[in-house]
Amino acid sequence: MSDEHIREMYGPEFIYQGNPVGIFLKGIMPAAPGTYRYEPFRGSGHYEMQTSLEAGEKPICSYRLGEIEVEFAVIRCSRYGELELGSFARRPVD
């Protein structure tokens, strides 16, 4: 699958502690509290985020939107491929 094809199917990639967690589905740009669909990546970012959730924490993740970084808290994972998000903040990228 080409990078162009992937960009047509998906939205922004998001990270936790500098490591990729997953990618939101096309047209999904979380900006307010709610439940959002995503495609999880297999790797340390997703594993660490889920481990943090299981420990009762609310991990802070982020994605880049042009020159803005959008940060959010992961409240819970209601089911595979779905996250409840909250506590959004936006800031310029340095």
HELIX and SHEET records of a PDB file:
HELIX    1   1 ASP A    3  MET A    9  1                                   7    
HELIX    2   2 SER A   44  GLU A   54  1                                  11    
SHEET    1   A 7 TYR A  10  TYR A  16  0                                        
SHEET    2   A 7 ASN A  19  LEU A  25 -1                                        
SHEET    3   A 7 GLY A  34  PRO A  40 -1                                        
SHEET    4   A 7 GLU A  82  PRO A  92 -1                                        
SHEET    5   A 7 ILE A  68  ARG A  79 -1                                        
SHEET    6   A 7 ILE A  60  LEU A  65 -1                                        
SHEET    7   A 7 TYR A  10  TYR A  16 -1                                        
END                                                                             
